[in-house]
Each structure stands twice: as C-alpha cells, then as structure tokens.
C-alpha cells in the first residue's frame, strides 16, 4: 500500500478484511469545532475515531506531547487496529491532523499506514457515502515498540544550534515565524528558533485539499532554502503541523526528518532559549 491513497482506491478496497479506516480529525480551540460530534454526524463507512486529544502524555507540562508506547498500543487495540492491519487515515481539519496520527502509528511500529488524499472533504465532494454514529471493531493485538530515533527534545535542539548537524524547519505561517503576528498564548514569545527555515504547511496542498505533486513539494522545500541533502528537524506551534512537513518529505523519499515534539509551545515559553525574528 502506498503512503498516500486516493478516494477511488479506498472505495475499491472497502470491505477487505485487513483494511482499517481511521478518522483522526482534531481541531484547535479557536476553530470552535468538535471532532467527535462531526465524526458521529458523518464519517466514511467503517471508520473508527482516533481521539488525538487523548493520545498525549498527560504527565508532561507541555501540551500535546507524545504518549507512552504502552498507552498508544492500548488505545490502538481498543480501536481494532493491530498486527497485519492496513490502516488508512483521514481528517477534515485545517491543521491536517491525520499526519500526526500517521507519525505516531509509524513511530510505534505499524507497518502499513497511509493517508487518504483530500480527506473526507474530497470523499463527500464526490458524492460517496457517509455513515452516522460510531463504529466498534473487535480488539486486535498491536505489537508496539518505541522507536524515538525521529523525535527531538528541547535539549537536542539546543545542542543542534551549536553543531548544526540537522537543519531546522518550521511549519507555522510566515507571520508567526517572523514574529510579526503575536502568539495566541500571551505567555509565548514571538519569533522562531535561530537558524530555522520557514515552510508554511498550508502551501503543500492544492486548492481541493489534495497534496501537491512530489515535484511541487520538492520545489517548495527548495524555495524555502531547505537543504534536502541534510537531515531535518521539523517544528511548529504545538507538535501538530510539523508532521505535515515530515509526511511531505516522506512523499519525496526523504525520511531523515525528526519531530521536535515540544515545538514553539515549549521553546517560546522558556525565557532562556534563544529566539530570532524576521524572515531568517
């Protein structure tokens, strides 16, 4: 299974015994939308709901940090996702939250995981069926391991400022990156991690919400002065849209990209971390 599948591919595969469909929609508070209610009102038939707001480390002082491997495995088993499953994830979110689910599933050991190109919005625009209520699947065993080789901490990023071993990329909008647009949380500083390059995640999609071609994605990275020959660290506001850049890099064959999970929610809160403003 490819990492990105079309609505037609999914329609043709529906009913396969090993196929699992997952709605991983998540919103920011300012969106004023409720993913579970929207899922219950309309979801792709057979899809289960992955609650990303619950898949976090509740002991962490930083919001939205990755859960433990044990917690993740337990939740996946309860959803009916397990060994041998082909998992197709979609969302209906402005922040493309399905990429966060993809990152966690692959990090914790799932072997066959794909995103639905265009999400449920494209599915509905084509007149394809929706289901209401909730879906319950039989629990399956999920063999998990914690491979954190592609996760970076604040200490890792601080050390990288000296070594320059990995190039930093930031998925936030240009205004937040430069510091011209203040953060919604007044406790956070404005600006970006020194040396980072800005590639707003929204620029990687076509007007209909599908992903741009690999050639266009590569051109977007290069236009943002991102050196694709170097390993990368991706960050954003709270560790969500950074995964968009990671998945985009994956689509062009680049997998030496790591997630700074704390992102600006952690970095911008610490008065001791260095910060930069402006375009670079």
N, C-alpha and C positions, 0 to 999 in steps of 0.2 A: 504494500500500500504506500502510495506517495505521501509526503508530509502535508500536501495541500490537495484537497479533492473537491470536485465540482458538485453542484446540486444534482446534476444528472447522474453522476457516478453514485451518489448516495441513494438516489431514488432507485437505481438499478440494483443496489446491494441490500436494500432494506429487506428484512426477513431472514438474512443469513444468520445462522446460529451463533457465530462468533463475533458478530457486529454489535457494538455498544455505542449509543449516541448520547452525548452529554451536552446539556445546556450549562455553560459556565459564565452566564451574564452577571456582571457586577457593575455597580454604579458608585460614583462619588456622592457625598451628601448633597452637594449643590445641584445635582441632576434632578432631585426630587422624585425619583422613580424607585420602584421596589421590585427587584428581580424575581423573587419567588412568586409574587402576585402576577407578574407578566408571564412567567412560565406556566402557572396554573391556568391562565386565560388562553394561552396559545403556545404550544411547543411542537416541535417535529415529532410525529408519532413514534413512540418507543423511547424517547429521550428521557433520561433522568436528570435531576437538577443537582449540580455541584455548587454548594454554598461556599464561595471563596472567602466570604467574611468570617467563616468559622474555621477555615483551613489556615490558621495562623498560630504562632507561638504566643499564647496568652500571658506567659511569664515575661515576655520582652517589653521593655519600656517604649520601644519603637513600634508604631502600628504596622500591621500588615506584613510582619516578618514570617519567614518560612516555618511551617510546623515541624515537629519531630517526625522521623521516619515511621515510628510506631503509630502515631496519631494519623498520619496520612494513610498508611496501609489499612487501618481500621475503618476509616471513612470510605475508602475505595471499595473494600469488601462489602460494606453495607449498601453501597450503590450497585453492587453486582458487577463491578469491574475487577477482573482477575487475570491470572496467567492464561495466555492464549487468546485474550480478547483483542480485537481490532477496535480501537477507540477513535471516534470522530467527534471533535469538539466544535461547538459553535457559540456565538454570543449575539446579542443585539445591543451592544454597548458602545458609546462614543470612545471609550478607552480601550477597546479591543481586548477585553479581559480574557478571552479564550487563550491568548498567548501565555498568560500566567498559568493557566491550567496545563497547557502543553509543556511549559518549562518544568513544572512540578512533577508531572507524570513521567517525563523522560529522566529527570534527575533521580527519581525514586525507583526507577527500574522498569517501567513499562516499555515494551518493545515495539509496538505498532500503534503509533499515535499520529493523528492527522487533524488539521483544521479544515473546516468547511469554508470554502472560498465564498465570501459575500455574506456568510452567516444566515440567520433565519430571515433577515430582511430580503435577501435575494430569493430565498425559498418561497416566501409569501408573494413576492412580486411576480413570480412565475405561476401563481395560482395553485401551488402544491398544497396538500392537506395539512391542517393543524389539528392537534388534539388538545383537550382540556383536562383539568385535574392534575393528578400526579401519577407517576409511573413507579412501580415497585418491581425490582428484579430479584431473583434468587441470589443470595450471597455466594460469592466466589472467593477462592483463596488468592490473595495478592502477595506474591513474593517480593519483598521490599529490601532494598539496600540504600544506604545514604551515601551517595556519591556527590560530595560537595566540592569537587575539583573546579566547578564553574560557578562558585559563589565566593564573593569577596566581602570582607568586613571593613569597618572604618579603619582599623589598624593596617589592613592590607593596602587600602587606597592611600593612606598617609605614607606608607613605605614606598609605594609606587611613585609618589611625587618626587622622591629622590632618585629612584632607579630608572624611571621612565621605561620599565620593561613592557608595560601594556599601555595602549592608548585609551584615553577616556572618551566616551561618547555620552551625550545627554539627550534624552528623548523629549524633553519638555518644549513647549512653544518658545519662539525666539524672545518674546518679551520677558518671560520669566528667566530665561537663560542669561540675558544681558543685564537683568536687574531693573529694567525699565517698568516692568509690571510687578508690583509687590505680591508677596505670597499671601494666600487667603488666611493662613495662620500667622497672626502678628508676631508670634514668638520666633518665627523663622526669619533668618537673614535673607536678603535678596542676592541674586547672582548665581555663580556656578563654581565648581571645583576648578582650581587653576589648571590650565593646560587642556581642559576638555574641549571637544568639538561638539557642535550642536546639529543634530539631525531630528527635527520635529517628527514624531511618529506618524502624524496625520498625512505627511507628504508621500507616504509609501503606498497609498491607496488610490484607486480610480474613483471617479465620481459615484459609481454604483456600489462602492464599498468592497469591491474585489481588490486583491493585491495587484500591484503593478507587475509587469514582466520582470524576470530576472535581470535583463539588460538595463531596464529603467531603475531597478533597485540598486544595482551596482553603480550606475551613473549618479544616483542620489548620494550614496556614500562618498564617492569620489568628489562630488561637487561640494560636500561639507568638509573637505580636506581631511578625510579619514583614510588612513593608510591601511589598505586591506591586506598588506603583507605582514602586518604586525598583529599580535593578539590584542583583543579589545576588552574593556570593562564598560558595561552599559549601566547607566543610571537614569533616574527620572525624579519624580516627586516623592513617591512612596513605594517604589519597587514594582509597580504595575506595568506602566507603558514601556519601561526599559526592556521588558520581554518582547515587545513588538520589534525592537531593533535586533534582538537576539534571533527571533524567528526569521526576520528578513535576511539576516546574514546567513542563516541556515539554508534559505532558499537559493542563495547564490554559492552554496558549497563551502561556506566559512563557518566552522564550528568552534574555533578557539576564541569564543566570546563568553565572558563571565558576567554575572549579575552582582552589582553592588546592591544588596537587598535593602539596606537601610536608606540608601539614596538621600535626597535632599531633606527628607523628614528627620534624618539623623544628623547629616553633615551641617545643615543650616541651623540646627538647634544648638550646636556646640560652639560657644564663643571662641574656643581655642583652635578650631580648624581654619586653615587659610581659605579665603574666598576671593573670587575675582568678579568683576563686572565688565560689561562691554561685549563686543562680538567674539572675542577670543580670550 
